[in-house]
Amino acid sequence: MELVYFETFREVAERQSFTRAAEVLGYAQSSVTTQIQKLEKTYGVPLFERHGRQLRLTPPGEELLKIAVKMLELYRESLEVVARQAGGTLSIGSIDSLASYYLPPYIQLLKAQFPELTIRLQTCSESAIAEKVKQGELDIGLLLADHTADVLLRCETIREEPLFLIARPDHPLTRFTEVTLEQLHEAEWIMAEESCNYRNMLEKALKAGEVPYRISFELGNPEAVKRCVITGLGIALLPRMVVEEEVRRGELAVLPFSHPDIRLELQMLIHPRKWMSQAMVAFTGLLLDKYKE
């Protein structure tokens, strides 16, 4: 039975008229009559009776009206609760750098809009993020990649994320107006972990250019990589978002280096059959609208 029948029943009962109820609801009077007849057929009793020209509820109709009002109030409450996603959960998978330097302001905006929402932020490798989105363990995956991360998933590019080659401000390479692959010969590198996309791109470019290099440290945390560079232990390749604050303060220098095969996109992964909650729609909208600006 459609809930709209109970709304029609309530209007007829309150206005004691099929005609006035039809006017308020925007229905033809015949439609109102049909809905009330269907209710009466369902319950097996007459809901209204006429006393002269006056329309009144029957005793069963009076009891049904009490229940119908409660049902309609509960329905309106359910719409409000679902719209707010009260008590819901949003699971986001991300690599370390995005979790630390990109996501916090967006999560803050989302929490302001949905204060009762529980947000689970899980950091893992790019391949693990894609797999967990496919398995339904994550609602949304965010990563940096140079190609479509997984053709079986809905993949949206939020923006291109520049990669900066960084060094201490007093490093010898900062004297050059342009740093080429050849000038990186035998450089001491602070590398991200092996599963990192931008490390793989860098090593591929160095090997293709037959440029020998040494890895002084291999670290899984971008913050640790920065600290090592600041102390003069080597140079590193990191996303702009990770280093822009230290560059602004003069603790790190960006070397004038670029390479066509070393570029990344910030991508958002969602399962193509994923049901989009209000919170999820709002969060993806925040990310994509920011890019459009």
RARA-V713390 format. One record per residue. N is the residue number from 1. PSI is psi in whole degrees, 0 to 359 (* if undefined). D_LAST is the distance of its C-alpha to the last C-alpha in Angstrom with 2 decimals. Layout:
<<N,PSI,D_LAST> <N,PSI,D_LAST>>
//
This chain:
<<1,136,46.47> <2,140,43.33> <3,334,42.17> <4,333,41.88> <5,321,45.72> <6,326,46.01> <7,319,43.66> <8,317,45.87> <9,317,48.96> <10,317,47.79> <11,318,47.10> <12,318,50.53> <13,318,52.20> <14,323,50.60> <15,352,51.32> <16,39,54.61> <17,130,53.86> <18,322,52.48> <19,312,51.77> <20,324,49.81> <21,319,47.81> <22,321,46.91> <23,317,45.73> <24,319,43.49> <25,345,42.02> <26,24,41.68> <27,162,44.11> <28,149,47.27> <29,327,50.32> <30,327,51.53> <31,318,48.38> <32,315,49.02> <33,317,52.66> <34,318,51.80> <35,317,49.48> <36,321,52.19> <37,322,54.79> <38,321,52.76> <39,316,52.54> <40,324,56.28> <41,320,56.98> <42,315,54.95> <43,347,56.75> <44,20,60.07> <45,154,60.80> <46,138,60.35> <47,338,57.61> <48,154,58.70> <49,154,62.09> <50,135,63.28> <51,94,65.78> <52,239,66.74> <53,1,63.55> <54,137,61.66> <55,126,59.33> <56,157,59.48> <57,142,58.28> <58,165,60.95> <59,316,61.46> <60,326,59.46> <61,321,56.75> <62,318,56.63> <63,320,56.16> <64,325,53.45> <65,318,51.56> <66,317,51.43> <67,320,49.93> <68,319,47.54> <69,317,46.08> <70,318,45.50> <71,317,43.91> <72,325,41.47> <73,319,40.58> <74,323,39.98> <75,314,37.79> <76,320,35.56> <77,319,35.48> <78,323,34.50> <79,318,31.48> <80,318,30.31> <81,314,30.99> <82,322,29.25> <83,324,26.16> <84,346,26.02> <85,43,27.05> <86,129,29.60> <87,3,31.19> <88,174,29.10> <89,139,28.01> <90,120,24.92> <91,122,25.79> <92,130,23.25> <93,138,24.45> <94,158,22.94> <95,164,24.23> <96,313,25.18> <97,320,22.50> <98,320,19.62> <99,325,21.72> <100,321,22.35> <101,345,19.29> <102,314,16.20> <103,326,17.14> <104,313,18.76> <105,328,15.95> <106,322,14.74> <107,322,18.44> <108,316,18.98> <109,319,16.47> <110,318,18.17> <111,326,21.58> <112,327,20.93> <113,326,20.27> <114,77,23.15> <115,335,25.63> <116,2,28.35> <117,135,26.42> <118,125,27.85> <119,124,25.42> <120,116,27.13> <121,117,25.46> <122,129,27.59> <123,136,27.33> <124,183,29.06> <125,163,29.02> <126,315,26.74> <127,322,29.67> <128,323,30.58> <129,310,27.10> <130,318,27.21> <131,319,30.78> <132,329,30.18> <133,319,27.40> <134,323,29.91> <135,353,32.65> <136,6,30.70> <137,334,30.99> <138,140,27.23> <139,320,24.77> <140,140,21.79> <141,138,21.99> <142,129,19.54> <143,173,20.69> <144,126,20.29> <145,160,21.98> <146,2,22.59> <147,173,23.32> <148,121,23.04> <149,322,24.42> <150,119,26.56> <151,344,27.12> <152,354,28.56> <153,157,25.39> <154,119,22.14> <155,118,19.91> <156,132,16.12> <157,122,14.31> <158,315,11.31> <159,167,11.07> <160,135,13.88> <161,110,15.52> <162,147,17.69> <163,130,21.27> <164,132,23.15> <165,118,26.91> <166,153,28.08> <167,171,31.47> <168,149,33.26> <169,337,32.91> <170,12,36.61> <171,142,36.50> <172,328,38.30> <173,344,35.39> <174,349,33.33> <175,341,35.77> <176,146,34.53> <177,342,31.96> <178,133,31.27> <179,122,32.22> <180,170,33.46> <181,319,34.62> <182,327,38.19> <183,351,37.63> <184,10,36.69> <185,125,40.30> <186,25,41.76> <187,149,38.79> <188,122,38.87> <189,141,35.90> <190,109,34.47> <191,148,33.21> <192,174,31.20> <193,161,33.15> <194,332,34.26> <195,355,31.99> <196,129,28.84> <197,313,26.97> <198,334,26.21> <199,315,29.81> <200,319,31.10> <201,318,29.12> <202,312,30.41> <203,323,33.98> <204,319,33.91> <205,320,32.90> <206,318,35.58> <207,321,38.21> <208,328,37.40> <209,5,37.86> <210,45,41.00> <211,112,39.81> <212,148,41.73> <213,160,40.00> <214,136,41.01> <215,109,39.24> <216,316,40.25> <217,147,38.42> <218,116,36.62> <219,143,34.49> <220,352,32.48> <221,126,30.31> <222,330,27.67> <223,320,28.66> <224,323,32.23> <225,314,31.27> <226,315,29.69> <227,320,32.82> <228,321,35.07> <229,317,33.27> <230,326,33.41> <231,359,37.13> <232,22,37.68> <233,354,38.55> <234,188,36.50> <235,166,33.15> <236,158,30.37> <237,122,27.29> <238,155,24.44> <239,149,20.68> <240,318,18.79> <241,333,17.63> <242,328,21.37> <243,354,22.65> <244,329,20.20> <245,316,21.97> <246,326,25.41> <247,317,24.42> <248,323,23.25> <249,354,26.62> <250,13,28.57> <251,336,30.00> <252,152,28.65> <253,142,28.25> <254,120,26.00> <255,142,28.36> <256,72,27.45> <257,138,27.60> <258,154,25.73> <259,134,26.98> <260,336,25.76> <261,5,26.88> <262,87,25.16> <263,150,21.52> <264,153,19.73> <265,142,16.93> <266,116,15.71> <267,148,16.98> <268,127,17.43> <269,133,20.90> <270,141,22.26> <271,135,25.71> <272,339,25.68> <273,15,28.15> <274,132,26.60> <275,129,26.76> <276,107,23.41> <277,167,24.16> <278,319,22.18> <279,321,21.12> <280,319,20.13> <281,317,18.06> <282,318,16.30> <283,313,15.79> <284,326,14.49> <285,321,12.06> <286,315,10.81> <287,313,10.49> <288,325,8.94> <289,325,6.38> <290,323,5.31> <291,319,5.45> <292,330,3.79> <293,*,0.00>>
//
